[in-house]
Amino acid sequence: MSKRLEGKTILVTGASSGIGKATAQEFARTAPSNLKLILTARRLDTLKQIAQEIEKEFGSRVKVLPVQLDISKSSEVRSFVQNLPKEFQQIDVLVNNAGLVKGVDKVGDIKEDDLDIMMATNVTGLINMTQAILPAMKSRGEAGSGDIINVGSIAGREPYVGGSIYCATKAAVRSFTDSMRKELIATRVRVMEIDPGQVETEFSVVRFGGDKAKADAVYKGCEPLTPLDIAEVVVFAAGRRDNVVLADALVFPNHQAAATIMHKKS
């Protein structure tokens, strides 16, 4: 797998924390040979710190480029590739990880700002990011080359109470991914989706408006997945032989059987 990923340029969105940060670190650990990582998020200072940590561990074998980017803003995405240094513009792997959830309101009480930011980030942002990167992938060689890995969610497969908008956004990602895979069947561009179950990240803290106590209560009595658990699956998918497409993966912790079926210790 290390040899297959050698020399690749990998773009990870939402890389300042959680699954995105772990994915960047796991790519570096797995293939620290002429690897180029582009890390994007809104928090540039955090990205720079992560870049320094990776470069300290792996030296010149891994080049890391932190880029401030809010994928919910179409204008930023539109000019993203052309503003990259030349050596980083040929992206081999796009990991569409950036996403968020806001609130637990039920339909009729959903705040307009929450609705707008979830749609703009989870759906429009992911689609615009894909459209910014895909043309170059399709133009390589006779049939194109590259990987698009979308980080979805169990919420896209099974809607639940209090999550109607978030679930709808992840269902949209799932449909978009499936359609794109069919549209690209004549190319060598691989399209994959990794759907995590319960993972302990900043996800719940953001959902509850920064209330750490409410976020911690979500994971009480169980052992959720870690960001690294998902990162390992993402890197595994990218590291398969060119003819192998890990098209669809659903990853649960052992106590979970569905979005709403979990066994917690009292």
Steps between C-alpha positions, in 0.01 A plus 500: 500500500786737579643451150161556334461835678858610442532834322129583526348840566214469747244766591306469826223748580398568859851401606533715812351241736328164534489265205668746262800554725533126568476425127785738418715347772419145389592571136835635623562194719400257227688649206771738620684507167468795264147563630328836466211590732267795452307567820203737491267639765383833632752500790835574337699518825391148592588372152847653527554326832396163353731560203791571734432181696497288183811665359683462831432126499564426131727781383526579130345166401153653554418850380200659669313802370245652744236709320221701659178409323132519586337259257157651573615808305488422129732787406780355713459154348485639146847656524652230720697290250643790299630658822694189602875482436567326168645187662176444697250551217492140370283345771485120504269445798219727618361421844175694538486495879384850598151498648302597807174470686321782683225452755244230575187699411205319342334612179306820557755628751821468297702821503560648156870559570546134600323384186705727275843410638434124494378509140776735384777294662384139485339507156587805288854525636576133439357515147688821412824356639455188289431705187812705563724192516336246267575654155877461549453140614294419191758655267793281609613235256257316275227437757575730790638420845424592859298425811203687646417384851191651659457472875129451549311371803261232619261798516488495120362147507268521801332829598431563868295737715663838553737455207279559197723756327831332581360164390368658180842649423674165545235324291574758229871417523418133463288558188759736354775242557302218340408713199858617450632143513260404221587808295872423525473129418696543175791666685760378747386751763388311809205629704461377857297577811585426862204528740592515870265411780564655840842670515619723782621826344402869527182397314274496807662808653412694184151350492429620855643848444818438699330333800765240593284338769221424251756373250662269756160358594461367143793262556427407864483126564658395170824498305459701179733472204802727491591725206793268431262205452340681206830641373639148470206400278543810281870432448432130441249592226748734330775240526325221310623379163377728219238250387349463849225741609391493862179666390299500820601444864288526815709508819346449845636470852416161649212634713313640199277319251321795339474877532248462780592157640783509753573307816629720781612395845295657775 
